[in-house]
Amino acid sequence: MKKISFFLMLFASIFVSQQVKALTYTVVVPEGTNTCYITGDAAGGWGTWVKMTSVDATHYTVDLPNATETAEYKYYSGPDWGYEESITAITGVDDPATTEVDESGFTAHANRKYSDNNGADNVLFWKAVFTPDLKNLTIDCFVPATVYELYITGSFNGWSGVFGESQKMTYVGEESGGKVFTFALTTENPDGLEFKFIAGPDWAYEQTAGNLKLSDGNNYETDKYAYNIQSFSSIFDPALAGYVTITATVPATGDVWIQGSLFGWNWDDPAAHLMTKNTDGTYSYTTSRPIQTMEYRLYNGADWSNPEQEYDETTQAWKEKSNRAVNFVTDGANVSITVCKWTNGDGGTLCGPNALNDVNADYFTVITENNKIVVNNALSRVEIFNLTGKNIESQNIQGNFTSKTLDKGLYLVRVDGFARKILVK
């Protein structure tokens, strides 16, 4: 058993290392290019502007540690959509690098893949050529006194949703019944800079207004701007936050990965998403920081290709599961869920039509009486889940268990780790 466990751990470590292997991208660009950026799934997401290294006037290169050979991407002459690569020159223009864009003559290049030519590319034209304007900016923000911590994200950092210290604003002090926070940043695209403020370490706390530009603030000194933001979707309160452990019962699988707002919905660090397999066959994950609210979803792989699925009773068909949500105050520090089915079908189906029944235990019985589920002879724990995997009721118990009154429908009952499907009529 120790040898098997060792090889399983070795395989898992190799799998993770393969996910983070860097790929090198090189590109030849038109003369007159000042900078070159790459964005797309290969670069961590569309709108994540990764600046490439200049080799000479027409050659740029970059290593992307989490890219795959099939992940799509494109090149841009600047950190904005207006500088996209083109396969045709602008109509009636001899030198598109110095002339206004004629939209009728612009033809965008198709999304690229590393596997097309091993990351060695050639850009023929730009929609427009970006001219850097490097500036050091200071951004101040006045917010309600109830805000404990304030973050900023935007085009300057690829709209990163991993709200760590690099995006946390510095508390200045109280003023006029509110609080003032400040942040310093460097940008080479001040005219195209967009950003917003977040009243907590998660997208759930973002400002209710749309994206901001420098022109929306008060330029009170050279390269210093002030903003007054009084409305947020929610405000993070550390007194209402805590570490949450999510434990999942899943169809038979090798590994399980968690993705969500805690990670900014990206796979920059695949190893951080890997859940721990428990001795009873379930998988667990404890949040890396205290959370107040969090959206998440489980995956059978460290990418977007194989999310969990749920059964739609209206269409009577399986579909990709909508985001789950957890709240520390209402749900507590420990949450149990069931993944009904993986997109690729690995492990079969635990709930919904054609759910698998576990026949490895016969010491207990599960029946229905008066719209209730009755379990006899449980040894340790009984859990009841609906078709979407929501935990309806659970109890640590030795002996007999009777559920609360349930709506008619199909339920998954897990007794001491063994699954049963039962219909409440």
Order of alpha helices (4+ residues) and beta strands (2+ residues): alpha-beta-beta-beta-beta-beta-beta-beta-beta-alpha-beta-beta-beta-beta-beta-beta-beta-beta-beta-beta-beta-beta-beta-beta-beta-beta-beta-alpha-beta-beta-beta-beta-beta-beta-beta-beta-beta
